[in-house]
Amino acid sequence: MPAPARGALAIAAAVLFAAAAAGCSSGSGHTAKDSSQGKEASHGNSGAHGSAPAAAGDAAQPAPAAIVTGAGPKSSYDAQPQPAAGSCHYRYTADKQPLPDPNCTPGAISPAVNQGNINDTICKPGGYTSTIRPPVNITGKEKTDNAKSYGYSGPMGDAEYDHLISLQLGGDPNDPRNLWVQPPSPGHVPGKGPNNPKDSVETHLHTAICKGQVTLTAAQQAIATDWTTAEAKLGISKGAAAAPTAEAADADGDGS
């Protein structure tokens, strides 16, 4: 083949090879980029895409966690295991009222009580809580073990084994997350048994629920968060007189 022809053929081949190489490189690059982006999205890798500012909604505070639901009332109860000894720590308000450790005692509600059936459960004429309360032989053992959980060393008769969300507010009867050894409040006289102002708060909230002034869920959330502020949070006059009910006489008094 003449030299000019060979030269022209070589140039044409070089052009075709370069075009093909460019096309393959371009296609592979998009495939790799897409794969890389998918990996970054799924694993949260940092980089140009991973470091993009979060949307405004992402920075919003999460809603309060829902209260857990326990097993509910049973025909017979077993003593429930308590947190490890010394693992729970009391908190105290500015005026020295005791509050439970939220990690040990966040509260638990009963699946048997809801807003739609309060007239057949907690607001039922004739009372409700006495029909679902665990017996003393069960709560007595739990109380002894829970006192070790909280490091309570005072007289057991001066402390109340308390449902954080009381039974008259739809609290679970025997879930360990809903029970704590509540130490005496300020002004307590040693040897005189529990002096628990929380009981009157529970009764006021119960009355407000049954009168339709507050919802069951709102009352449960308020008492579980801080029983000393529950009435104010719900707009109930602190210490307001409550109409006598069967449940008021059968308040949480778990001083076993």
Secondary structure, 3 states (H helix, E strand, C coil): CCHHHHHHHHHHHHHHHHHHHHHHHHHHHHHHHHHHHHHHHHHCCCCCCCCCCCCHHHHCCCCCCCCEECCCCCCCCCCCCCCCCCCCCCEECCCCCEECCCCCCCCEECCCCCHHHHHHCCCCCCCCHHHCCCCHHHHHHHHHHHHHHHCCCCCHHHCEEEECCCHHHCECCCCHHHEEEECCCCCCCCCCCCCCCHHHHHHHHHHHHHCCCCCHHHHHHHHHHCCCCHHHHHCCCCCCCCCCCHHHHCCCCCCC
